[in-house]
């Protein structure tokens, strides 16, 4: 196990940050790490909006459903699925872009943002920074689009808070590896038992970190997933040109 | 710049592999790196199917539209958006899962697969392995589902070939950083000029690697994106329960 693998396996979300700026060259390195990650057909349908302005971040913290770390971290980075740049490429070549109207295009935009974010997370952590991804950026997606001036054929996929950690939170246990890694074929046989075992482990973990009022994994996840918690996503996708028709 | 950042910035796709197995412990490390990456609401809606069987990989190589490296690399890893495990959690708690019927759920599945893949790519490269992502896995998604026994509420998002590189391909230039990193707000003003400059750079690059029959970035991308190249994605999503209705 080398230092890169150690960094990856040591990942945890950080929501408490020091009041300490990120030096320009360190931030630049972190941003360039995302730029180095691969994209589907080399389409490069990802853009970042890097927000340091405090007022904008206070606004974003509110739009994300009240997440104060969005304003308290040194930097907030928005990951944008970006078929606007590719549409300019189409204009230059006098052809009509249709990919943004398809399930494939929409999904590739999100997938590639994820791959890029993976690179940024690991680069940041390797430089002593802490991060937490902010899916809440999709809650009021239209307001985020307006606030940050996103053009048509783009969508705010995910955010990332980055800053120097005030304390290292404990690493949350994950579902057993056997539920995650399937050899040769998807293996269903032990999933329920493994989930039950993990539920018990989560209860112990929550007691240990003095958050025993919270519930186990299956209860928490199923409680969230019995409703569509961000109801505007589908409308805003359509308004941005992602019609999911083809 | 530390060694982790160097690895990330040194990324390139590898399609030529040595006939050399990956030791079990190395492979395990690479797979566990993906497991350590964050997921939305800690829902852990990602699974991997690790394929070493040669016949299965020959089949997959064909289903991906003829990509021989799928069979030639030491290992092929399928990244699965997995709301089946969360549906078992819902069953355990006697609630009805609806998230997979929403745009939000579908997109989070793809996003989280991307984040996990980012971790696996960097871990693999840090261990001297080469990789290439295989979006072609979505071309005949239903056949992949059948071949690898994927349950309802899952979808084959992306594949990853992993093996020891036979040669290090050259690193492909990217669109200028100014088109990728936007400060405070999305900046549209110089995008077209930057794309034109990149198109010229790509032509030089293609000449240099003796592939001057290929076309520049805007021509290539707009040519692909004027049609929906994987036409089955939307139907297979629906058949798997991803109805994109909410």
Interface residues (C-beta under 8 A of the other chain):
Chain A: X1 X2 X3 X4 X5 X7 X8 X9 X10 X11 X13 X29 X31 X32 X33 X34 X35 X36 X37 X38 X40 X41 X42 X43 X44 X46 X47 X48 X49 X50 X51 X52 X53 X56 X80 X83 X85 X86 X88 X89 X90 X92 X93 X95 X96 X97 X98 X99 X101 X102 X103 X104 X105 X106 X107 X108 X110 X111 X112 X113 X114 X115 X116 X117 X118 X119 X121 X122 X123 X126 X127 X132 X133 X135 X138 X148 X149 X150 X151 X154 X157 X158 X172 X174 X175 X177 X179 X180 X181 X182 X183 X184 X185 X186 X188 X191 X192 X195 X196 X217 X218 X219 X220 X221 X222 X223 X224 X225 X226 X227 X228 X229 X230 X231 X233 X234 X237 X244 X246
Chain B: X1 X2 X3 X4 X5 X7 X8 X9 X10 X11 X13 X29 X31 X32 X33 X34 X35 X36 X37 X38 X40 X41 X42 X43 X44 X46 X47 X48 X49 X50 X51 X52 X53 X56 X80 X83 X85 X86 X88 X89 X90 X92 X93 X95 X96 X97 X98 X99 X101 X102 X103 X104 X105 X106 X107 X108 X110 X111 X112 X113 X114 X115 X116 X117 X118 X119 X121 X122 X123 X126 X127 X132 X133 X135 X138 X148 X149 X150 X151 X154 X157 X158 X172 X174 X175 X177 X179 X180 X181 X182 X183 X184 X185 X186 X188 X191 X192 X195 X196 X199 X217 X218 X219 X220 X221 X222 X223 X224 X225 X226 X227 X228 X229 X230 X231 X233 X234 X237 X244 X246
